[in-house]
Amino acid sequence: MRRLTLRQFRVFEAVARHLSFSRAAAELHLSQPAVSMQVRSIENILGLPLTEQLGKKIYLTEAGREVLHASRNITARLDDLQANLAQLRGMVGGRLNLAVTTTVSAVATDILARFRGQHPGVSIHLDVSNRESVLGQLAANRIDLAIMGQVPGGLDLEATRFMDNPLVVIAPPGHPLARRKKVSLRDLASEPFLVREAGSGTRGAMERFFADRGLELRTSMEMSSNEAIKQAVQAGLGLGILSLQTLELELALKRLAVLDVEGFPIMRHWYVVHRIDKRLSPAAQGFKEFVLGSSH
């Protein structure tokens, strides 16, 4: 069975509204024979007459009234669809699936708060995970975007740098090295360090930094979060190396001190990341542009 087209519905709706082929033709910028042909085509498909003429007037048959009702419903649904898509293009609505590494969660939360303030209709799902998990979600296409540190090559990911991420050495305020100027790397070699788990971007950066200088850190404890490292450093269990951007509260309250160490800070960067083949939704594209704009 042949199917009715949207064009046929629109033509018939105009005829039914005006109860006139000529006025419908004028509204649609078509010839009257073209309008009559479209209506006859619908009647042939349905096997029922849609109009009847009594004297000089046109009336809808029962079938015609049913088709008009369906046509109006379809037109209303299409109008709703267009309005919804327009909202998405303007980011009035939409959904954003985002994952961030634990190290960047404080920065990402601040950016999300400002983004949400401008686009309150966007629904946001945020996952805070370690680096390996975030890379896995990107590979599986379970998220739109990620915010993280350096991305390994060969993964078909597009990574755009948007912010510096300085790594610093932290100690309790009463630590002897906290009062020293220009602490040497050799002085650090004898100190116990609290480090993130294997695979962490921060741990990888600090290990490369010391290995390039022929030094090996003395690792006393491995931890799965920055918060755990900060608390352990405050308790005097060792030194740590963390992003300066995660230390704002502790430094303001003088719970931790940043050591003046030669060669520090280790300058890394934050990236907004997505699959190369990912078609970003309007909400995701808008958030990416907002993140890149936030660096200025």
N, C-alpha and C positions, 0 to 999 in steps of 0.2 A: 504493500500500500504506500502510495506517495505521501510524503509528509508536508504539512503546511509550513510555510516560511514566515519569519518575522515580518518581512515586507508585506506579505499577504494579510497578516493580522492588522498591520498598521493601516493598510488601504481600506480594509473592511471597517475598521473602527471609525475612520473618517466618514465613510459612507453612512454608517449607522448613526453617527452623531448628527450629521447634517440631514439625513434622510433625503439625500440628493447626490446623484453621481456627478453633476456638473460642479457643485460647490466643493465636494471632496476633491475633485480633480484640480480645482483652483488652489485649494489649500496645499495639496501635495506637489504642485507644479508639474502635473501630468496632464495628458490629454484625456478627454472623457472616454474615448474608446479603450484606452489603456486601463483605466479604472474598471470599466465594465468587464474587460477581459480577465482582470485579476479576480473579481468577484465570481465570474462564471467558472474560473479555474478552481476556486475553493469549493463551489457547489459540486463540481465534477468529482473532486477528491472525496467529499463527504457523502455524495449521493443524495443530497437534500437541497431544496431551494432555501435561500437565506432571506430573500426579499420578495414582496409581491406588490404589484401596482394596482391601485383602485382609483380609477379616474386619472387625475394628474399627480396623485400622491403616491409615495413609496412607503411601505410599511415593512417591519421585520417579521418574519415568520417565527415560530417557536424555536426552530433550529438557529435562526439568525440571532435571536436573543441569547441563546446558549453560547454561540460563538463570540458575541459581543462581550458577555461576562468573562469568558476565558481570555479574550484579547486584553481586556482591562487589567485582569490579574497579572498576565504576563508582562504587560507594559509597566505596571507598578513594580513588579519584581526587578525588571531591568533598570528602572529609575533608582531603586534602592541599591542595586549593585553598583551603578555608576557613582552614586553618592558615597558608598563605602570605599570604593577605590579612590575617589577624590580625597577622602579623609586620610587614607593610607599614604597617598602621595604627599599630603601636607603633614603627615605624621600626627594627625589628630588621634589616630588609633594604631593598631598593629601590635605585633609581639616581637620582642627581642630576646633571643637565647644567647646568653653570654657566660663565658667561663674565664676566670682569672686565677693566676697563681697566688698562693698564700702571701708571698712577699709583696705583691702589688695590690693586695686587697684594700689597704687604707687609701691608696691613691685612686683606685677604681671606684671605691665607695663615694669619695668626694666628687668625682666626675659624674657618677650616676645620679647623685643628689641634684647637681646643677642641671643635668640633662632632664631629669624628671620634672624639675621646676618649670622648664620651658615646654615640656611635652607630657603633661599629666595623663593623657589618654593612652600612652604606650604601655602595654603590659610587659614587665621585665621578669625573666627568670635568670637568676644569678647562681652560678656554681663556683665555689672557692675550693680549689684542689691543688695538689702538688703538680709539678711540671709534667711528669709522665702522664698523669691522668688528663690534663688539659690537652696535651698532644694527641692522646688517644681519642678524645672527644672530637677534635678537629678531623682526625683521620676517618672516623666513623660518620662524619657529617651530622653529628647530634647537636651542634651549636652553630650559630651564625658567625660569631666573632670571639676572639680571645684577646686578653691583655696579659702580656708576659714579657720575660726578658729575652735574651738572644735565642733565636730559633735555629735549630740545626738544619743544615742544607739537605737537599735530596728528598724533601717530603711534600713537594708540590704545594707549598704554602706561600702566600704573599704576606710579608711582614713589613710594616711601615713604622719607622721610628718616630716617636712623638715627644719623648721627655728623657732627660738625663736621670741616671740612677746611681748616685755615688755610694760606694760601700765604704764603711768606716770601722775602725776598731773600737770596741766599747769595753769599759771596765767599771767596777764600782767606784763611786767618787773618792773613797778613801784608799784606793789602790796606790802603791808607790809610784807607778808609771803615770798616774793621772796628774802628778805635779811636775812631770818632766817636760822639757821642750825638746823637740826633735828626737823622739825615741827611735833607736835604730832597729832594723829588722832582726839583727842578731839578738837584741834584747828580748824580742818577742819569741824567738826560737825556744827559749827555756820555759815559756809560760804555757800552762794548760789551756787548750781552746775547746769551747763548746761549738759543735758544728751541726749543720743540717744533715738530713739523710742523703745517702748516695743518690745521685741523679738530680739533686737540687742545683739550680742555676747559680745560686750564691756560693754554694760549696765548690762547684766546678771553677768559678772565677777565682776564688781565694787560693785553691790548690794550684791552679796554673800560675798565678801571680808569684807564689813562693817557689814553685818548681823552676820557673824561668830564672830565678835568682839563686838557684842552687841550695835552697833551704827547704826543710821539711817541718811542717807544723806538728806540735805535740797535741794530739787529739785526746781529750779526757772523757768526752761524752758526746753521743750522737742524739739529736732531738728532731722531732718531726714538725716543729712549728717555730716561727720567730718569737712568739709570745713565751714559749717555754725557755728559749735561749735567753731572752731578756730577764726573766725571773731568776734563772739560774745564775746569770752574771751578777744580778743584784745581791744574790745570796752568797757571792764570793766563791763560786765553784769553778771559775775560770774566766777567760776573756772570750769575746765573741766578735764576729764580723758580720754586720748587718747593713741593710739599706738605711741611709740617713733619714729617708722619708718615712720610715716606720718608727722613728724615735722621738717624735715631737713632744708627746706627753711626758715621757720619762726624763727627757732633758730639761723640760720646763720645771718639773718637780724636783730636779736634781737627784733623781734616783740612779742615773747612769751618767758616765762621762765619756766623751769622745777623746781618744788618745791622739796626740800629735805625732804621728808615725811617718817616717820618711817613705816617700812613694805613694802615700795615701792622700785622698781617697782613690780606690780603684773605680774608675769611671765606666759604668755600664749604661745601658739604655733600656727604656720601656718601648714595647712595640704593640701595635694593634694588628692582629693576625687573622687571616681567613684562608680557606682553600682557594687556590687559583681559579678553579672551575666553579666556585660558588656564585650563584646569582643572589645578590643581597636584596632582601626586602627593603621597601622604603624606610622602615624603622631602623633596620640594621645599617643601611647606607647613611641615613641621617645621623646615627650614633657615631659611626666611623668618622664622618666629617666633623662632628662635634668634638670628638677626642683629638683629632689632628688640630682643630682650631684652639683647643685648650692649651696646647703647648705654647701659644703666643700670648 
